[in-house]
C-alpha cells in the first residue's frame, strides 16, 4: 500500500499541481478536476485535510454518493481511496503535523477539535443557511494563501482556527443524529486514537516522566498487552507504537524550539532527558539538524 509523507508527494500521487508551500495547501476542488485521478487505490498519508464540498459525486467513498454541502475530513494514517466524477466543487486545505505544531492551538488540537481524531472522522452535513458562512471562511484562507503577503501565515493560522471553531459548532449539532453510525467505528481506530490522546496529554505536561514514557506504560493505561497495542498501531499507522511516541516527541521538540525562548537544556529536561546531549543526538537522528541549528532556522 502506498504511504505518502509529504503534501507534494500527495499531489503527485493524485496528479494535481504541486503546493506553493510544502507544509500547507489550500485550493479549490474545481482546480483539480482537469487532471486529478478519478479513481485512486487505498493509500495512507501523514497530514490533516478539511474540505467544504458544495457538490460532487463519489462512489463507495465514506459510503456517500451524490453529496451536497458537506464538510469532509482526512486525518494522519487514515486509509483513503476514491472513485469520483468530475463534478466536484468547493474548497479544501491540507496541513502537515509540522505546520500544526507551529500553531498556537497545537497543544490542545485534538481535545478542542475531536472531529479530526482518527476514529471520529466522518462527513458533516452543512445546513443550507450556513453554507455561505463557511464559504467565506474557506475563501479567506484561499485568498491569503494565494497572496504574496510576507506575513500571510500569521493570518492563515487565525483563519484556520476560526474555521475549526465554526466546524466544531456544526459537529456538536450533528452528533445528536449519529445513532447507529456511532457503532461503525472500528475497535482498532478507537484504540489508536486513545493512544495518541494519551501521548499528547503527556507531552502537554510541564515535564515528561522519562521512565513512564514507554509503550508498556501506555498499554497499562489502556488495559491491554503492549504487543497488542504495537500490532494495532502498526496495522493502522504503519509505525510501531514506539515510533509513534518518538514522532510525537520530535513534533513537540520542533514546536518548543521554534515557538518558545526555552533553552535546549530546558527543552531536553521537559521532554524527559536528563542529559541535553542525549536529546540532541535523538533530535539530529530524526531531523538531520541539531536542536541549535533548528532553533536558529525556525525562530521568529
C-alpha positions, 0 to 999 in steps of 0.5 A: 500500500502506498504511504505518502509523507509529504503534501507534494508527494500527495499531489503527485500521487493524485496528479494535481499541481504541486503546493506553493508551500510544502507544509500547507495547501489550500485550493479549490476542488474545481482546480483539480478536476482537469487532471486529478485521478478519478479513481485512486487505490487505498493509500495512507498519508501523514497530514490533516485535510478539511474540505467544504464540498458544495457538490460532487459525486463519489462512489463507495467513498465514506459510503456517500454518493451524490453529496451536497454541502458537506464538510469532509475530513482526512486525518494522519494514517487514515486509509483513503481511496476514491472513485469520483466524477468530475463534478466536484466543487468547493474548497479544501486545505491540507496541513502537515503535523509540522505546520500544526505544531507551529500553531498556537492551538497545537497543544490542545488540537485534538481535545478542542477539535475531536472531529479530526481524531482518527476514529471520529472522522466522518462527513458533516452535513452543512445546513443550507443557511450556513453554507455561505458562512463557511464559504467565506471562511474557506475563501479567506484562507484561499485568498491569503494563501494565494497572496504574496503577503510576507506575513500571510501565515500569521493570518492563515493560522487565525483563519484556520482556527476560526474555521475549526471553531465554526466546524466544531459548532456544526459537529456538536449539532450533528452528533445528536443524529449519529445513532447507529453510525456511532457503532461503525467505528472500528475497535482498532481506530478507537484504540489508536486514537486513545493512544495518541490522546494519551501521548499528547496529554503527556507531552502537554505536561510541564515535564515528561516522566522519562521512565513512564514514557514507554509503550508498556506504560501506555498499554497499562493505561489502556488495559491491554498487552503492549504487543497488542497495542504495537500490532494495532498501531502498526496495522493502522499507522504503519509505525510501531507504537514506539515510533509513534511516541518518538514522532510525537516527541520530535513534533513537540521538540520542533514546536518548543524550539521554534515557538518558545525562548526555552533553552535546549537544556530546558527543552531536553529536561521537559521532554524527559532527558536528563542529559541535553546531549542525549536529546540532541543526538535523538533530535539530529537522528530524526531531523538531520539538524541539531536542536541549535541549528533548528532553533536558529532556522525556525525562530521568529 
